[in-house]
Amino acid sequence: MIELTTVAELRAHLDAARARGRSVGFVPTMGYLHEGHASLVRAAARDADDVVVSIFVNPLQFAPHEDLDAYPRDLDRDRQLAADAGATVLFVPGVEEMYPEPVATTVSVAGVSAPLEGESRPTHFAGVATVVAKLFNIVGPCRAYFGEKDFQQVAVVRRMAADLSFPVEVVAEPTVREDDGLAMSSRNAYLDDAHRTAAPALHRALAAGAEAIAGGSSPDEARAAMHAVLAAEPLAEVDYLDVVDPTSLESLQSFEAHRGRAVRLVGAARIGQPRLIDNIGATVPAAAD
């Protein structure tokens, strides 16, 4: 694995690789890598000849009151994990390399960015879409790998890539979880022992909603089942719990148009210092004969 820090170096390296007929896989990250990231790198290595992992803590996606300065970082550990998982290129640009001038152009994705995380963090997805668009432009034709834990982020990136005709195939890989169901996240490093014990309640709440749907419950009944589980965990402060269309992310009030089809249960909760997000899929039972 080689390590590059400038846009020019990475472009030259990948242009030369593609000229030799090599395919490119790309895994954009903010570092502090864990097994969830490693699963994305392994998927890219399965599909592509060269695998680029970028590490860049993007200031545009943090609001002024959020944890940009405190975001966990461990580049030495990241290097080892990326190499072990099959990365061939580690791209580690500084803020000055990515944003040499104050940013005057941003990317806004209407619709899918508005609900859920968009309501709780109104500037977040414009920051995400802008940096991902920039990275797609730098890396060039590739397959780009994202984790389903950030389900709304995947939807935003997919729509942006389609609308702007990037030569990029966006690939979503399943969420990687701890043994107790907690979705792996760099922000889990903020959890102390008590809050780490409480954190899987978010996944249990989503699972309760999925079980309710499988049993024939309505969207409101599924939401009530999720809220009941999180209400029983005193260390959890609910942000949102919802049942949404997996493409539009619109909150569902009825399952009539989704009989026999997939829906998504999504949730966010503050448990101690970190705000955790998670989601799972469910299938609405088909209508009875």
PASEBA-1860 file (N, C-alpha, C; in nm, 3 decimals):
! residues 289
1> MIELTTVA> 0.083/-0.119/0.000/0.000/0.000/0.000/0.088/0.125/0.000 ~ 0.055/0.218/-0.088/0.126/0.345/-0.089/0.038/0.452/-0.025 ~ 0.100/0.556/0.025/0.027/0.665/0.088/0.052/0.794/0.011 ~ -0.056/0.860/-0.030/-0.048/0.984/-0.105/-0.124/1.093/-0.031 ~ -0.078/1.217/-0.048/-0.139/1.327/0.026/-0.189/1.440/-0.062 ~ -0.162/1.436/-0.193/-0.207/1.545/-0.279/-0.300/1.494/-0.388 ~ -0.387/1.583/-0.432/-0.481/1.551/-0.539/-0.405/1.513/-0.666 ~ -0.301/1.587/-0.699/-0.226/1.561/-0.822/-0.163/1.422/-0.819
9> ELRAHLDA> -0.107/1.384/-0.705/-0.045/1.250/-0.693/-0.148/1.140/-0.714 ~ -0.262/1.155/-0.649/-0.363/1.049/-0.659/-0.418/1.040/-0.801 ~ -0.447/1.152/-0.863/-0.498/1.150/-1.000/-0.398/1.084/-1.095 ~ -0.271/1.122/-1.083/-0.169/1.066/-1.171/-0.157/0.915/-1.151 ~ -0.159/0.871/-1.026/-0.146/0.728/-0.997/-0.264/0.650/-1.055 ~ -0.386/0.699/-1.035/-0.504/0.625/-1.081/-0.520/0.634/-1.232 ~ -0.486/0.747/-1.292/-0.491/0.755/-1.438/-0.396/0.653/-1.501 ~ -0.277/0.639/-1.443/-0.181/0.541/-1.494/-0.232/0.399/-1.474
17> ARARGRSV> -0.296/0.373/-1.360/-0.350/0.239/-1.334/-0.459/0.205/-1.434 ~ -0.551/0.299/-1.458/-0.659/0.271/-1.553/-0.607/0.257/-1.695 ~ -0.500/0.329/-1.727/-0.439/0.316/-1.860/-0.383/0.177/-1.882 ~ -0.349/0.109/-1.773/-0.300/-0.030/-1.781/-0.414/-0.130/-1.773 ~ -0.537/-0.079/-1.773/-0.653/-0.167/-1.771/-0.699/-0.208/-1.632 ~ -0.648/-0.143/-1.528/-0.684/-0.180/-1.393/-0.810/-0.106/-1.348 ~ -0.895/-0.177/-1.274/-1.017/-0.117/-1.220/-0.989/-0.060/-1.081 ~ -1.075/0.034/-1.040/-1.053/0.106/-0.915/-1.175/0.093/-0.824
25> GFVPTMGY> -1.149/0.057/-0.700/-1.249/0.062/-0.594/-1.213/0.173/-0.498 ~ -1.313/0.237/-0.440/-1.289/0.354/-0.356/-1.373/0.346/-0.229 ~ -1.306/0.366/-0.115/-1.374/0.366/0.015/-1.343/0.500/0.084 ~ -1.436/0.596/0.080/-1.412/0.724/0.148/-1.444/0.712/0.297 ~ -1.355/0.760/0.382/-1.376/0.752/0.527/-1.328/0.881/0.593 ~ -1.365/0.894/0.721/-1.310/1.000/0.803/-1.209/0.945/0.904 ~ -1.163/0.823/0.880/-1.061/0.766/0.966/-1.117/0.703/1.091 ~ -1.028/0.675/1.185/-1.058/0.596/1.305/-1.130/0.469/1.263
33> LHEGHASL> -1.064/0.394/1.177/-1.125/0.281/1.109/-1.155/0.167/1.206 ~ -1.258/0.091/1.172/-1.299/-0.025/1.251/-1.339/-0.136/1.155 ~ -1.392/-0.245/1.208/-1.422/-0.361/1.126/-1.527/-0.329/1.019 ~ -1.615/-0.234/1.046/-1.711/-0.193/0.943/-1.641/-0.136/0.821 ~ -1.543/-0.050/0.844/-1.464/0.002/0.732/-1.387/-0.110/0.663 ~ -1.329/-0.199/0.745/-1.251/-0.309/0.687/-1.336/-0.394/0.594 ~ -1.464/-0.412/0.629/-1.552/-0.492/0.542/-1.573/-0.422/0.408 ~ -1.576/-0.289/0.407/-1.589/-0.215/0.282/-1.463/-0.228/0.198
41> VRAAARDA> -1.348/-0.221/0.263/-1.221/-0.235/0.190/-1.210/-0.375/0.131 ~ -1.249/-0.476/0.208/-1.245/-0.614/0.155/-1.340/-0.630/0.037 ~ -1.458/-0.568/0.045/-1.551/-0.575/-0.068/-1.492/-0.508/-0.191 ~ -1.427/-0.395/-0.173/-1.363/-0.326/-0.286/-1.251/-0.411/-0.344 ~ -1.171/-0.474/-0.255/-1.061/-0.558/-0.302/-1.112/-0.681/-0.376 ~ -1.232/-0.727/-0.339/-1.294/-0.840/-0.408/-1.330/-0.804/-0.552 ~ -1.368/-0.678/-0.573/-1.424/-0.637/-0.701/-1.326/-0.562/-0.792 ~ -1.221/-0.504/-0.735/-1.136/-0.412/-0.811/-0.989/-0.449/-0.799
49> DDVVVSIF> -0.909/-0.402/-0.897/-0.765/-0.428/-0.896/-0.692/-0.338/-0.797 ~ -0.731/-0.210/-0.794/-0.671/-0.114/-0.701/-0.778/-0.060/-0.608 ~ -0.745/-0.048/-0.480/-0.841/-0.003/-0.379/-0.786/0.120/-0.310 ~ -0.858/0.231/-0.325/-0.821/0.358/-0.262/-0.906/0.376/-0.137 ~ -0.840/0.400/-0.025/-0.908/0.440/0.098/-0.868/0.583/0.128 ~ -0.966/0.672/0.138/-0.935/0.810/0.175/-0.966/0.831/0.322 ~ -0.881/0.910/0.388/-0.904/0.949/0.527/-0.901/1.101/0.532 ~ -1.018/1.157/0.557/-1.029/1.303/0.562/-1.145/1.340/0.652
57> VNPLQFAP> -1.115/1.405/0.764/-1.219/1.453/0.854/-1.269/1.585/0.796 ~ -1.385/1.578/0.734/-1.436/1.687/0.651/-1.504/1.795/0.735 ~ -1.445/1.913/0.746/-1.506/2.016/0.831/-1.641/2.065/0.782 ~ -1.669/2.049/0.652/-1.794/2.102/0.599/-1.917/2.031/0.655 ~ -1.902/1.907/0.702/-2.020/1.833/0.747/-2.042/1.842/0.897 ~ -1.964/1.926/0.965/-1.982/1.948/1.108/-2.039/2.087/1.131 ~ -2.147/2.096/1.208/-2.197/2.226/1.252/-2.103/2.283/1.358 ~ -2.109/2.415/1.383/-2.015/2.475/1.479/-2.017/2.411/1.617
65> HEDLDAYP> -2.133/2.359/1.661/-2.143/2.302/1.796/-2.108/2.153/1.799 ~ -2.073/2.094/1.684/-2.048/1.950/1.681/-1.900/1.919/1.707 ~ -1.865/1.790/1.691/-1.741/1.737/1.750/-1.624/1.730/1.652 ~ -1.606/1.831/1.566/-1.497/1.827/1.469/-1.361/1.812/1.538 ~ -1.332/1.899/1.634/-1.200/1.895/1.697/-1.179/1.768/1.779 ~ -1.287/1.716/1.837/-1.275/1.598/1.923/-1.292/1.468/1.847 ~ -1.321/1.475/1.716/-1.346/1.351/1.641/-1.224/1.261/1.652 ~ -1.243/1.131/1.685/-1.127/1.045/1.712/-1.040/1.025/1.589
73> RDLDRDRQ> -0.909/1.021/1.613/-0.812/1.005/1.505/-0.701/0.912/1.552 ~ -0.658/0.823/1.463/-0.545/0.733/1.491/-0.491/0.684/1.358 ~ -0.407/0.767/1.294/-0.363/0.738/1.158/-0.276/0.613/1.151 ~ -0.192/0.590/1.250/-0.108/0.469/1.246/-0.195/0.343/1.245 ~ -0.294/0.340/1.330/-0.385/0.226/1.334/-0.463/0.214/1.204 ~ -0.504/0.327/1.150/-0.578/0.327/1.023/-0.493/0.269/0.910 ~ -0.368/0.307/0.906/-0.278/0.254/0.802/-0.275/0.100/0.807 ~ -0.260/0.047/0.927/-0.247/-0.098/0.941/-0.376/-0.168/0.901
81> LAADAGAT> -0.490/-0.114/0.948/-0.618/-0.179/0.917/-0.646/-0.174/0.768 ~ -0.621/-0.060/0.705/-0.647/-0.048/0.561/-0.561/-0.144/0.481 ~ -0.433/-0.152/0.516/-0.341/-0.241/0.445/-0.382/-0.387/0.464 ~ -0.416/-0.423/0.586/-0.453/-0.561/0.614/-0.580/-0.602/0.540 ~ -0.671/-0.505/0.518/-0.798/-0.535/0.451/-0.785/-0.538/0.299 ~ -0.672/-0.490/0.246/-0.652/-0.500/0.102/-0.640/-0.370/0.027 ~ -0.629/-0.257/0.099/-0.610/-0.130/0.030/-0.474/-0.127/-0.040 ~ -0.470/-0.066/-0.157/-0.343/-0.048/-0.228/-0.297/0.097/-0.225
89> VLFVPGVE> -0.392/0.190/-0.198/-0.359/0.333/-0.190/-0.432/0.392/-0.071 ~ -0.358/0.464/0.014/-0.417/0.541/0.122/-0.402/0.689/0.086 ~ -0.515/0.758/0.076/-0.515/0.900/0.040/-0.547/0.981/0.165 ~ -0.451/1.060/0.211/-0.464/1.133/0.337/-0.435/1.281/0.311 ~ -0.530/1.353/0.253/-0.508/1.495/0.226/-0.533/1.580/0.351 ~ -0.468/1.693/0.360/-0.499/1.790/0.464/-0.614/1.879/0.422 ~ -0.662/1.958/0.516/-0.772/2.050/0.486/-0.730/2.149/0.377 ~ -0.605/2.194/0.383/-0.558/2.292/0.284/-0.550/2.231/0.144
97> EMYPEPVA> -0.527/2.101/0.136/-0.523/2.034/0.006/-0.663/2.019/-0.052 ~ -0.758/1.984/0.032/-0.895/1.966/-0.016/-0.967/2.098/-0.038 ~ -0.938/2.195/0.046/-1.005/2.325/0.037/-0.899/2.436/0.039 ~ -0.826/2.454/-0.070/-0.719/2.555/-0.072/-0.772/2.698/-0.063 ~ -0.897/2.716/-0.100/-0.963/2.846/-0.088/-1.092/2.827/-0.009 ~ -1.145/2.935/0.051/-1.276/2.923/0.115/-1.378/2.866/0.015 ~ -1.460/2.774/0.063/-1.551/2.702/-0.027/-1.665/2.793/-0.070 ~ -1.676/2.818/-0.199/-1.783/2.901/-0.255/-1.890/2.817/-0.324
105> TTVSVAGV> -1.859/2.689/-0.351/-1.950/2.602/-0.423/-1.983/2.481/-0.336 ~ -2.110/2.458/-0.312/-2.151/2.340/-0.236/-2.255/2.263/-0.315 ~ -2.275/2.137/-0.278/-2.371/2.049/-0.345/-2.486/2.023/-0.248 ~ -2.607/2.051/-0.294/-2.725/2.028/-0.213/-2.815/1.929/-0.285 ~ -2.856/1.823/-0.216/-2.939/1.718/-0.274/-3.078/1.728/-0.211 ~ -3.173/1.774/-0.288/-3.309/1.794/-0.235/-3.377/1.660/-0.214 ~ -3.483/1.662/-0.135/-3.564/1.542/-0.117/-3.508/1.448/-0.012 ~ -3.420/1.356/-0.052/-3.373/1.253/0.040/-3.289/1.308/0.154
113> SAPLEGES> -3.234/1.429/0.139/-3.153/1.485/0.246/-3.236/1.561/0.349 ~ -3.364/1.582/0.323/-3.443/1.671/0.408/-3.492/1.609/0.539 ~ -3.543/1.485/0.541/-3.597/1.433/0.667/-3.487/1.377/0.758 ~ -3.527/1.324/0.873/-3.440/1.244/0.961/-3.314/1.321/0.999 ~ -3.198/1.278/0.950/-3.074/1.348/0.982/-3.076/1.492/0.930 ~ -3.146/1.514/0.819/-3.155/1.648/0.764/-3.226/1.745/0.857 ~ -3.325/1.695/0.932/-3.395/1.780/1.028/-3.308/1.804/1.152 ~ -3.237/1.700/1.195/-3.156/1.712/1.316/-3.025/1.785/1.291
121> RPTHFAGV> -2.970/1.771/1.169/-2.841/1.831/1.135/-2.855/1.900/0.999 ~ -2.915/2.018/0.995/-2.956/2.077/0.866/-2.844/2.106/0.769 ~ -2.721/2.125/0.814/-2.611/2.155/0.722/-2.529/2.031/0.686 ~ -2.561/1.918/0.748/-2.474/1.800/0.740/-2.461/1.747/0.598 ~ -2.574/1.722/0.532/-2.566/1.653/0.403/-2.510/1.740/0.292 ~ -2.523/1.871/0.302/-2.456/1.955/0.203/-2.305/1.939/0.216 ~ -2.255/1.928/0.339/-2.112/1.903/0.360/-2.069/1.768/0.309 ~ -2.152/1.665/0.334/-2.121/1.531/0.286/-2.121/1.528/0.133
129> ATVVAKLF> -2.228/1.580/0.072/-2.239/1.575/-0.074/-2.126/1.652/-0.141 ~ -2.087/1.763/-0.081/-1.980/1.844/-0.141/-1.847/1.770/-0.138 ~ -1.811/1.712/-0.024/-1.681/1.644/-0.018/-1.682/1.516/-0.100 ~ -1.794/1.444/-0.102/-1.799/1.320/-0.181/-1.794/1.354/-0.330 ~ -1.863/1.460/-0.372/-1.853/1.502/-0.513/-1.709/1.536/-0.548 ~ -1.641/1.605/-0.459/-1.502/1.641/-0.482/-1.414/1.515/-0.490 ~ -1.436/1.422/-0.400/-1.358/1.298/-0.401/-1.387/1.215/-0.525 ~ -1.513/1.208/-0.567/-1.546/1.135/-0.690/-1.475/1.199/-0.810
137> NIVGPCRA> -1.470/1.330/-0.812/-1.403/1.399/-0.922/-1.253/1.372/-0.921 ~ -1.196/1.363/-0.802/-1.052/1.336/-0.790/-1.019/1.192/-0.828 ~ -1.096/1.098/-0.776/-1.066/0.956/-0.797/-1.099/0.914/-0.940 ~ -1.209/0.964/-0.995/-1.245/0.928/-1.131/-1.327/0.800/-1.136 ~ -1.339/0.738/-1.255/-1.424/0.620/-1.270/-1.388/0.511/-1.170 ~ -1.491/0.464/-1.097/-1.464/0.365/-0.992/-1.596/0.308/-0.943 ~ -1.582/0.209/-0.854/-1.694/0.166/-0.770/-1.665/0.219/-0.630 ~ -1.761/0.287/-0.569/-1.742/0.348/-0.438/-1.828/0.274/-0.336
145> YFGEKDFQ> -1.770/0.243/-0.221/-1.832/0.154/-0.122/-1.868/0.232/0.004 ~ -1.994/0.216/0.046/-2.046/0.281/0.165/-2.119/0.177/0.250 ~ -2.124/0.202/0.381/-2.193/0.111/0.470/-2.339/0.150/0.486 ~ -2.426/0.050/0.497/-2.569/0.075/0.513/-2.603/0.135/0.649 ~ -2.509/0.133/0.744/-2.539/0.199/0.872/-2.579/0.344/0.848 ~ -2.512/0.410/0.754/-2.547/0.547/0.717/-2.641/0.541/0.597 ~ -2.762/0.488/0.620/-2.853/0.457/0.511/-2.894/0.582/0.435 ~ -2.921/0.690/0.507/-2.961/0.814/0.439/-2.846/0.872/0.361
153> QVAVVRRM> -2.725/0.862/0.414/-2.608/0.910/0.341/-2.593/0.837/0.208 ~ -2.615/0.706/0.208/-2.606/0.629/0.084/-2.709/0.680/-0.016 ~ -2.831/0.707/0.031/-2.936/0.756/-0.058/-2.898/0.892/-0.116 ~ -2.840/0.979/-0.034/-2.799/1.111/-0.081/-2.689/1.098/-0.185 ~ -2.589/1.015/-0.157/-2.476/1.000/-0.249/-2.521/0.937/-0.381 ~ -2.609/0.838/-0.371/-2.660/0.775/-0.495/-2.732/0.877/-0.582 ~ -2.817/0.957/-0.521/-2.893/1.054/-0.600/-2.800/1.159/-0.660 ~ -2.703/1.203/-0.582/-2.607/1.302/-0.632/-2.527/1.246/-0.749
161> AADLSFPV> -2.478/1.122/-0.735/-2.398/1.061/-0.841/-2.479/1.046/-0.970 ~ -2.607/1.010/-0.955/-2.692/0.995/-1.072/-2.723/1.130/-1.135 ~ -2.760/1.228/-1.053/-2.798/1.359/-1.105/-2.683/1.430/-1.174 ~ -2.560/1.412/-1.122/-2.444/1.481/-1.177/-2.362/1.395/-1.273 ~ -2.413/1.276/-1.304/-2.351/1.187/-1.404/-2.206/1.153/-1.372 ~ -2.176/1.128/-1.244/-2.043/1.081/-1.210/-2.023/0.940/-1.264 ~ -1.903/0.908/-1.315/-1.875/0.773/-1.363/-1.841/0.680/-1.245 ~ -1.935/0.676/-1.152/-1.914/0.604/-1.027/-2.034/0.515/-0.999
169> EVVAEPTV> -2.009/0.389/-0.965/-2.114/0.299/-0.918/-2.110/0.298/-0.766 ~ -2.218/0.338/-0.703/-2.225/0.343/-0.558/-2.273/0.207/-0.507 ~ -2.192/0.145/-0.423/-2.220/0.011/-0.371/-2.244/0.022/-0.220 ~ -2.356/-0.030/-0.172/-2.387/-0.031/-0.029/-2.363/-0.170/0.028 ~ -2.288/-0.177/0.137/-2.259/-0.304/0.203/-2.330/-0.309/0.339 ~ -2.366/-0.430/0.384/-2.443/-0.442/0.509/-2.370/-0.384/0.630 ~ -2.449/-0.338/0.726/-2.397/-0.286/0.852/-2.323/-0.396/0.927 ~ -2.207/-0.364/0.980/-2.132/-0.458/1.063/-2.160/-0.424/1.209
177> REDDGLAM> -2.190/-0.526/1.289/-2.235/-0.504/1.426/-2.145/-0.576/1.527 ~ -2.147/-0.524/1.648/-2.088/-0.595/1.760/-2.176/-0.715/1.794 ~ -2.127/-0.801/1.881/-2.203/-0.922/1.915/-2.339/-0.891/1.977 ~ -2.351/-0.776/2.043/-2.477/-0.741/2.108/-2.567/-0.656/2.018 ~ -2.532/-0.642/1.892/-2.618/-0.573/1.797/-2.581/-0.429/1.770 ~ -2.496/-0.369/1.851/-2.458/-0.229/1.831/-2.387/-0.213/1.697 ~ -2.434/-0.119/1.616/-2.369/-0.093/1.487/-2.232/-0.032/1.512 ~ -2.130/-0.084/1.443/-1.996/-0.030/1.459/-1.990/0.112/1.406
185> SSRNAYLD> -1.925/0.199/1.483/-1.913/0.340/1.447/-1.791/0.397/1.516 ~ -1.724/0.490/1.447/-1.609/0.556/1.509/-1.650/0.629/1.636 ~ -1.773/0.679/1.641/-1.819/0.753/1.758/-1.845/0.663/1.879 ~ -1.847/0.532/1.860/-1.862/0.442/1.976/-1.745/0.458/2.073 ~ -1.634/0.514/2.025/-1.519/0.538/2.113/-1.553/0.635/2.225 ~ -1.658/0.716/2.208/-1.698/0.812/2.310/-1.774/0.747/2.426 ~ -1.820/0.624/2.408/-1.907/0.560/2.508/-1.827/0.513/2.629 ~ -1.869/0.554/2.750/-1.810/0.495/2.869/-1.878/0.360/2.895
193> DAHRTAAP> -1.839/0.291/3.000/-1.888/0.154/3.021/-2.040/0.149/3.035 ~ -2.097/0.240/3.113/-2.241/0.238/3.135/-2.317/0.266/3.006 ~ -2.272/0.363/2.931/-2.341/0.398/2.807/-2.317/0.294/2.698 ~ -2.202/0.228/2.701/-2.178/0.118/2.606/-2.276/0.004/2.632 ~ -2.304/-0.022/2.760/-2.402/-0.126/2.793/-2.540/-0.087/2.746 ~ -2.571/0.041/2.752/-2.704/0.089/2.712/-2.722/0.101/2.562 ~ -2.611/0.121/2.488/-2.618/0.157/2.346/-2.694/0.058/2.258 ~ -2.685/-0.075/2.281/-2.759/-0.167/2.193/-2.910/-0.152/2.200
201> ALHRALAA> -2.962/-0.072/2.293/-3.107/-0.051/2.300/-3.161/0.008/2.170 ~ -3.080/0.086/2.100/-3.126/0.144/1.974/-3.154/0.034/1.872 ~ -3.063/-0.061/1.862/-3.088/-0.173/1.769/-3.204/-0.258/1.814 ~ -3.217/-0.281/1.946/-3.331/-0.358/1.996/-3.463/-0.289/1.964 ~ -3.464/-0.156/1.970/-3.586/-0.083/1.937/-3.624/-0.103/1.790 ~ -3.525/-0.093/1.702/-3.552/-0.114/1.560/-3.600/-0.257/1.535 ~ -3.539/-0.353/1.603/-3.580/-0.493/1.587/-3.723/-0.514/1.635 ~ -3.761/-0.444/1.742/-3.899/-0.456/1.789/-3.997/-0.401/1.686
209> GAEAIAGG> -3.959/-0.291/1.621/-4.044/-0.237/1.516/-4.057/-0.333/1.398 ~ -3.946/-0.395/1.361/-3.949/-0.491/1.250/-4.036/-0.611/1.285 ~ -4.027/-0.656/1.410/-4.110/-0.769/1.454/-4.258/-0.732/1.450 ~ -4.289/-0.608/1.490/-4.428/-0.564/1.484/-4.479/-0.561/1.341 ~ -4.397/-0.514/1.248/-4.437/-0.511/1.107/-4.461/-0.652/1.055 ~ -4.371/-0.743/1.089/-4.387/-0.882/1.044/-4.516/-0.944/1.098 ~ -4.560/-0.896/1.214/-4.684/-0.947/1.273/-4.810/-0.878/1.226 ~ -4.796/-0.785/1.131/-4.912/-0.720/1.074/-4.945/-0.584/1.129
217> SSPDEARA> -4.855/-0.525/1.207/-4.881/-0.395/1.267/-4.876/-0.283/1.163 ~ -4.938/-0.171/1.196/-4.934/-0.051/1.113/-4.804/0.024/1.138 ~ -4.772/0.125/1.055/-4.653/0.206/1.082/-4.656/0.271/1.220 ~ -4.772/0.325/1.261/-4.781/0.387/1.393/-4.757/0.286/1.504 ~ -4.809/0.166/1.487/-4.788/0.062/1.589/-4.641/0.020/1.594 ~ -4.576/0.015/1.478/-4.433/-0.018/1.477/-4.352/0.092/1.545 ~ -4.389/0.218/1.519/-4.320/0.328/1.585/-4.339/0.322/1.736 ~ -4.460/0.289/1.779/-4.487/0.278/1.923/-4.404/0.167/1.985
225> AMHAVLAA> -4.387/0.057/1.915/-4.306/-0.054/1.967/-4.161/-0.012/1.983 ~ -4.110/0.065/1.887/-3.972/0.112/1.897/-3.955/0.209/2.014 ~ -4.048/0.302/2.028/-4.039/0.400/2.136/-4.048/0.331/2.272 ~ -4.129/0.225/2.283/-4.142/0.155/2.411/-4.010/0.095/2.455 ~ -3.935/0.039/2.360/-3.806/-0.021/2.394/-3.708/0.085/2.441 ~ -3.697/0.195/2.368/-3.601/0.299/2.407/-3.644/0.371/2.534 ~ -3.775/0.381/2.558/-3.822/0.445/2.681/-3.780/0.365/2.804 ~ -3.758/0.236/2.786/-3.716/0.151/2.897/-3.567/0.164/2.929
233> EPLAEVDY> -3.493/0.235/2.846/-3.349/0.256/2.868/-3.328/0.400/2.916 ~ -3.305/0.420/3.045/-3.298/0.556/3.098/-3.181/0.639/3.046 ~ -3.078/0.575/2.993/-2.963/0.650/2.944/-2.977/0.693/2.798 ~ -3.088/0.655/2.735/-3.109/0.688/2.594/-3.205/0.805/2.580 ~ -3.165/0.904/2.500/-3.248/1.020/2.469/-3.283/1.013/2.320 ~ -3.409/0.988/2.289/-3.451/0.964/2.151/-3.447/1.094/2.070 ~ -3.390/1.084/1.952/-3.400/1.193/1.853/-3.515/1.161/1.759 ~ -3.507/1.048/1.690/-3.620/1.005/1.606/-3.619/0.854/1.593
241> LDVVDPTS> -3.737/0.800/1.572/-3.758/0.659/1.536/-3.869/0.659/1.433 ~ -3.846/0.599/1.316/-3.946/0.611/1.212/-3.942/0.489/1.121 ~ -4.050/0.475/1.044/-4.062/0.373/0.939/-4.077/0.448/0.808 ~ -3.985/0.425/0.714/-3.980/0.509/0.594/-3.972/0.424/0.468 ~ -4.008/0.488/0.357/-3.984/0.427/0.226/-3.833/0.420/0.202 ~ -3.781/0.306/0.159/-3.635/0.293/0.149/-3.571/0.373/0.037 ~ -3.649/0.425/-0.056/-3.595/0.506/-0.165/-3.612/0.655/-0.140 ~ -3.735/0.696/-0.108/-3.762/0.839/-0.088/-3.732/0.884/0.054
249> LESLQSFE> -3.729/0.790/0.148/-3.712/0.815/0.292/-3.830/0.891/0.352 ~ -3.943/0.893/0.282/-4.063/0.956/0.336/-4.122/0.869/0.446 ~ -4.166/0.934/0.554/-4.230/0.863/0.665/-4.361/0.800/0.617 ~ -4.383/0.676/0.653/-4.500/0.603/0.605/-4.613/0.611/0.706 ~ -4.733/0.645/0.658/-4.852/0.647/0.742/-4.939/0.526/0.719 ~ -4.914/0.453/0.612/-4.990/0.333/0.578/-4.898/0.238/0.501 ~ -4.927/0.110/0.511/-4.848/0.011/0.436/-4.921/-0.037/0.310 ~ -5.034/0.021/0.277/-5.112/-0.032/0.165/-5.033/-0.036/0.035
257> AHRGRAVR> -4.951/0.064/0.009/-4.872/0.066/-0.115/-4.743/-0.013/-0.103 ~ -4.718/-0.070/0.014/-4.592/-0.141/0.038/-4.615/-0.288/0.072 ~ -4.733/-0.341/0.045/-4.759/-0.482/0.076/-4.662/-0.571/0.000 ~ -4.594/-0.659/0.072/-4.497/-0.748/0.011/-4.367/-0.681/-0.028 ~ -4.348/-0.556/0.014/-4.229/-0.480/-0.024/-4.147/-0.442/0.099 ~ -4.026/-0.400/0.074/-3.936/-0.361/0.182/-3.966/-0.220/0.230 ~ -3.947/-0.200/0.359/-3.947/-0.066/0.420/-3.821/-0.058/0.506 ~ -3.794/0.061/0.560/-3.674/0.078/0.643/-3.713/0.139/0.776
265> LVGAARIG> -3.660/0.080/0.882/-3.677/0.137/1.015/-3.548/0.210/1.050 ~ -3.562/0.335/1.090/-3.445/0.421/1.112/-3.456/0.485/1.250 ~ -3.342/0.508/1.312/-3.345/0.569/1.444/-3.218/0.643/1.477 ~ -3.231/0.741/1.565/-3.117/0.813/1.619/-3.146/0.842/1.766 ~ -3.043/0.829/1.848/-3.058/0.855/1.991/-2.925/0.901/2.047 ~ -2.933/0.991/2.144/-2.812/1.031/2.217/-2.801/0.941/2.340 ~ -2.687/0.874/2.349/-2.662/0.785/2.461/-2.529/0.828/2.522 ~ -2.536/0.908/2.628/-2.416/0.971/2.680/-2.372/1.082/2.586
273> QPRLIDNI> -2.243/1.091/2.561/-2.191/1.197/2.473/-2.230/1.177/2.327 ~ -2.213/1.056/2.271/-2.237/1.045/2.126/-2.385/1.034/2.090 ~ -2.412/1.080/1.970/-2.544/1.061/1.908/-2.528/0.947/1.809 ~ -2.600/0.837/1.833/-2.586/0.716/1.754/-2.701/0.703/1.656 ~ -2.673/0.651/1.536/-2.777/0.624/1.438/-2.771/0.477/1.396 ~ -2.885/0.427/1.351/-2.891/0.288/1.307/-3.014/0.270/1.220 ~ -3.021/0.159/1.151/-3.138/0.128/1.068/-3.138/-0.020/1.036 ~ -3.254/-0.074/1.010/-3.267/-0.212/0.962/-3.380/-0.216/0.859
281> GATVPAAA> -3.380/-0.319/0.777/-3.487/-0.338/0.681/-3.594/-0.430/0.736 ~ -3.714/-0.420/0.679/-3.823/-0.511/0.710/-3.910/-0.524/0.586 ~ -3.982/-0.634/0.577/-4.073/-0.656/0.466/-4.215/-0.657/0.517 ~ -4.300/-0.577/0.457/-4.441/-0.571/0.496/-4.510/-0.697/0.444 ~ -4.588/-0.765/0.529/-4.660/-0.883/0.480/-4.750/-0.849/0.363 ~ -4.761/-0.942/0.269/-4.851/-0.924/0.156/-4.994/-0.924/0.205 ~ -5.081/-0.859/0.129/-5.222/-0.854/0.166/-5.283/-0.993/0.167 ~ -5.374/-1.017/0.258/-5.438/-1.149/0.264/-5.529/-1.168/0.144
289> D> -5.547/-1.294/0.103/-5.634/-1.325/-0.012/-5.779/-1.290/0.025
END
